[in-house]
């Protein structure tokens, strides 16, 4: 995976985790659960990227 894309994904996930933690601490459960669909989307994106890379080589 490209370095820039990896860095962007890491920053995006950390920001989502911080927001989710803050929402949980304020008692907003549904907003706190935002991180789980975000993690699933990132997982699917990374798996698709790796599969594409394996097929290219």
Short mmCIF file of the C-alpha atoms (twelve columns), coordinates in Angstrom:
data_MODEL
# 
_entry.id   MODEL 
# 
loop_
_atom_site.group_PDB 
_atom_site.id 
_atom_site.type_symbol 
_atom_site.label_atom_id 
_atom_site.label_alt_id 
_atom_site.label_comp_id 
_atom_site.label_asym_id 
_atom_site.label_seq_id 
_atom_site.Cartn_x 
_atom_site.Cartn_y 
_atom_site.Cartn_z 
_atom_site.pdbx_PDB_model_num 
ATOM 1  C CA . UNK A 1  0.000   0.000   0.000   1 
ATOM 2  C CA . UNK A 2  1.300   3.446   -0.805  1 
ATOM 3  C CA . UNK A 3  2.846   5.318   2.080   1 
ATOM 4  C CA . UNK A 4  0.533   8.318   1.709   1 
ATOM 5  C CA . UNK A 5  -2.562  6.118   1.634   1 
ATOM 6  C CA . UNK A 6  -1.409  4.220   4.719   1 
ATOM 7  C CA . UNK A 7  -0.755  7.452   6.578   1 
ATOM 8  C CA . UNK A 8  -4.164  8.859   5.568   1 
ATOM 9  C CA . UNK A 9  -5.918  5.666   6.685   1 
ATOM 10 C CA . UNK A 10 -4.103  5.723   10.023  1 
ATOM 11 C CA . UNK A 11 -5.015  9.362   10.681  1 
ATOM 12 C CA . UNK A 12 -8.636  8.692   9.667   1 
ATOM 13 C CA . UNK A 13 -8.895  5.728   12.037  1 
ATOM 14 C CA . UNK A 14 -7.272  7.547   14.959  1 
ATOM 15 C CA . UNK A 15 -9.623  10.511  14.488  1 
ATOM 16 C CA . UNK A 16 -12.602 8.139   14.412  1 
ATOM 17 C CA . UNK A 17 -11.411 6.384   17.546  1 
ATOM 18 C CA . UNK A 18 -10.937 9.670   19.414  1 
ATOM 19 C CA . UNK A 19 -14.402 10.868  18.383  1 
ATOM 20 C CA . UNK A 20 -15.926 7.541   19.368  1 
ATOM 21 C CA . UNK A 21 -14.243 7.579   22.780  1 
ATOM 22 C CA . UNK A 22 -15.387 11.150  23.395  1 
ATOM 23 C CA . UNK A 23 -18.965 10.269  22.404  1 
ATOM 24 C CA . UNK A 24 -19.007 7.283   24.747  1 
ATOM 25 C CA . UNK A 25 -17.731 9.451   27.597  1 
ATOM 26 C CA . UNK A 26 -20.592 11.914  26.973  1 
ATOM 27 C CA . UNK A 27 -23.158 9.103   27.038  1 
ATOM 28 C CA . UNK A 28 -23.960 9.187   23.319  1 
ATOM 29 C CA . UNK A 29 -23.903 5.470   22.560  1 
ATOM 30 C CA . UNK A 30 -25.038 5.585   18.917  1 
ATOM 31 C CA . UNK A 31 -22.442 8.208   17.976  1 
ATOM 32 C CA . UNK A 32 -19.835 6.206   19.837  1 
ATOM 33 C CA . UNK A 33 -20.589 3.170   17.703  1 
ATOM 34 C CA . UNK A 34 -19.457 5.095   14.596  1 
ATOM 35 C CA . UNK A 35 -16.033 3.451   14.787  1 
ATOM 36 C CA . UNK A 36 -17.301 -0.075  14.059  1 
ATOM 37 C CA . UNK A 37 -18.683 0.514   10.536  1 
ATOM 38 C CA . UNK A 38 -15.589 2.636   9.888   1 
ATOM 39 C CA . UNK A 39 -13.337 -0.252  10.888  1 
ATOM 40 C CA . UNK A 40 -15.273 -2.682  8.703   1 
ATOM 41 C CA . UNK A 41 -14.993 -0.362  5.700   1 
ATOM 42 C CA . UNK A 42 -11.266 0.068   6.260   1 
ATOM 43 C CA . UNK A 43 -10.809 -3.695  6.582   1 
ATOM 44 C CA . UNK A 44 -12.656 -4.329  3.317   1 
ATOM 45 C CA . UNK A 45 -10.665 -1.601  1.583   1 
ATOM 46 C CA . UNK A 46 -7.332  -3.031  2.739   1 
ATOM 47 C CA . UNK A 47 -8.308  -6.596  1.801   1 
ATOM 48 C CA . UNK A 48 -9.370  -5.456  -1.688  1 
ATOM 49 C CA . UNK A 49 -6.124  -3.506  -2.053  1 
ATOM 50 C CA . UNK A 50 -4.012  -6.502  -1.056  1 
ATOM 51 C CA . UNK A 51 -5.909  -8.827  -3.382  1 
ATOM 52 C CA . UNK A 52 -5.338  -6.404  -6.233  1 
ATOM 53 C CA . UNK A 53 -1.638  -6.217  -5.395  1 
ATOM 54 C CA . UNK A 54 -1.358  -10.015 -5.313  1 
ATOM 55 C CA . UNK A 55 -3.040  -10.336 -8.701  1 
ATOM 56 C CA . UNK A 56 -0.698  -7.742  -10.246 1 
ATOM 57 C CA . UNK A 57 2.411   -9.673  -9.194  1 
# 
